[in-house]
Amino acid sequence: MKVIFYGNVIEYTNGDKLFLPGNCTTIRELINELGDHYSNRFKEFLFGKETCFFLVNGKGLMMTGGLDTKIQNEDKIEVLPFAEAG
């Protein structure tokens, strides 16, 4: 699988726009791996409320099972910042 970062999320990844994780089976496991790879600050950001959202193969987590969404090696996971209303 590949994880693609967008917008200000990239600030937490040392400029990386792409991450190829190990053997994660859920979004929750993926977030923990991202935190281990980048920083606990990034993990806190990802677990925070209204800071970012995930798409798994183009579908939001509310449609796929939340943090317990099952993921597989062929999946594309996108991590996007929430847009603030102006």
N, C-alpha and C positions, 0 to 999 in steps of 0.2 A: 504494500500500500504506500501511497505517498500522501504527505500532509503539506498543504500549501497555505502560507500565511499572507494576509493582506493588511494594508493600512498600518495603523499604529501598533498592531500586534507584532510587527517586525522589530519594533524597538526592544522587545523582550527576547528576541532570538539572535541578538548580536548581528543583525543584518541578514540572517538567513531567510530565504523565501521558501525553501523546500526542506523537508525533513523526511527521512526514510526510517521509520521506527522498526523495532524488533518485532517479536511475536506478541502483539497486543490483541486481545479478543473483544474488548469493549472500549468505549470512549473514556470511561473512568480510568482504565489501565493506561490508555494512551496519554491522558493528562498527567498521570504519575510519572510515566517515562519521560515526557517533555520536561517536567519539573526536575527530574534527576539529571537530564541532559543539559538543560539551560540554567535554571535556578529555582529555588523555592519561591522567589518573588513571582516568577512566571506562573508557577503552579497556582499560587494564590490568586493571580489575575484570572487564570482560566476557570477556576472554581468560583470566582466572585459573581455577584449578581449584576446583570446588565452591563457587563464589560465586553463580552464578545459572544459570538454564537458559532456553532458548528454546522456544516452541511456534510452529509455522508451521501456521496453520489447524487448531489444536488437536492437532497431532502433535509429539512431541519430536524433537529433532535426531538421536537415535540411530536413529530409524525413517526419517529422510528424507535422510541423507547427511552428517551432522555440519556443520562450518563451511562445507562446500562445497555445502550444500543450495541448490538453485535457488529463487529467489523471483521473484514477478511483481507487477505493479502492483495486482492485485486481492486480494493476500494480506493476511492479518491476522497480525502477528507480536507475540507477547506475551513480555515479559522479566520473569521471576519470580525472586525470591531462593530459594535452597535453604532448606528448613526444617531446623533443627537438631533432632536427636533429644534428647529430654529425659530 
